[in-house]
C-alpha cells in the first residue's frame, strides 16, 4: 500500500472534490419540493445561495491558510467533515432560517477543499507528474456536477428529498474516517525531502500579499471566474429563453460541457507533464498549455451567433474544455511558485477573489441580458482568457519557485 500511497491519496482527493459539487448541487435539484413543503419564495432561495457564496468566498482564503498551517491531512478531514455534517443537516431542516445557516456551514467546509487538494498534490507528486495529478484532483468536481442531477433525483424519488442530503452527508463522513486511516508518513523526490505535515513555518500572510506573483495570480482568477459562474448559473436559462429548449430537456444537454471539463482537467495536466518530460522548462510547459487554452476560448464569442443549438453546445463545451486545460496548469503554476508553505494560501486567496468577482458581476450579467441580450456577454467571454494570458506572460515572465527565506519580494 505504501508504494502507491500517493495514488491512493489522489483517488481520495478526486472523490472529495466530486462530493463537494454533489453536495452543493443537491439543493438546486430538490428546491422545488422544498419550496412546496415550506412555502419558500425565490427571493429566500436566492438568500440561501448568497449565504453559501459568502462563506465559501471567505473560507477559500481562511481554509487555504488553515491547510498551510496544520497540514493537508487534518485540514482536509476538517473541511470534508464540516461540509458533510452541514449537508446532512439539510435533511432535517424545518424552515428558511435553518436552510440559510446550513448553507453557510456548507460553504465554510467546502471553501478549504481546493486549496487543500493543491497543497497535498504538491507534497506527494514531483514536478513531472504534478500537473496531471492536479487535473485528476480537481477533475472530480466536474464529474460530481455530471452525476449529481441523476443521483439526487433517484434518491429523492424513492426515499424523499431529505434522503438525498442525508445520504450525501453520510458518504462524506465515511470518506473522513477512511482518509484518517491512510498512513501519511514522508516522501522524498530525487534528494528533495518533502514532509506532508507541517514541519516548518508557513510563508507570512502579509509577505504573500506583498508578492507580485501572488497579486497577479489573484487578479487573473478575479477576471476569469465570472466566466465559469456565468456558464454554470446562466447558460441553462440562456438555452431555455434564447434557444427555445424546454426546461426539462436542458438537463439532457447541459451535462456535456461539464463532462468535457472533467476530462480536460486531466488531459491538460498530462500535456503539461509530457512537455516537461520531453525537456521543456516548467515555465514553458505551463504557459504553452495555458496559451493554447486561451486561444480556444475565443470560440465562445460565436455562441450567440450560431443558428444551431447543437453547435452552440459544442462551443460551450470547447470553452469548458479550454478552462479545464487552463485551471489545472494555473493551480499547478501556483504550487510551482509557492511550494508547500504557501500553495494553499495563494489558491485560497485566488478562489476568494473569483467568488467575490462572481458576486459582483452576476447582477451586471442580469442587467445586460435583460436590457440588451446575451450576445455581448458571450463576445466578452471569448476575450477574457487571452487578456488573462497576456497579463500572465507580461508580469510573471518566468514561473519558478521563490525562496521566501532569502528572496526580497518586490511590491
Buried (B, 14 or more C-beta within 10 A) or exposed (E): EEEEBBBBBBEBBBBBBBBBBBBBBBBBBBBEBBBEEBEBEEEBBEBBBBBBBBBBBBBBBBBBBBBBBBBBBBBBBBBBBBBBBBBBBBBEBEEBEBBBBBBBBBBBBBBBBBBBBBBBBBBBBBBBBBBBBBBBBBBBBBBBBBBBBEBBBEBBEEEEBBBBBBBBBBBBBEBBEEBEEEEBEEBEEEEEEBBBEBEEEBBEBEEBBEBEBBBBBBBBBBBBBBBBBBBBBBBBBBBBEBBEBEEEEBEEBBBBBBBBBBBBBBBBBBBBBBBBEEEBEBBBBBBBBBBBBBEBBBBBBBBBEEEEBEEBBBBBBBBBBBBBBBBBBBBBBBBBBBBBBBBBBBBBBBBBBBBBBBBEBBEEBEEBBEEEEBBEBBBBBBBBBBBBBEBBEEBBEEBBEBEBEEEEBEE
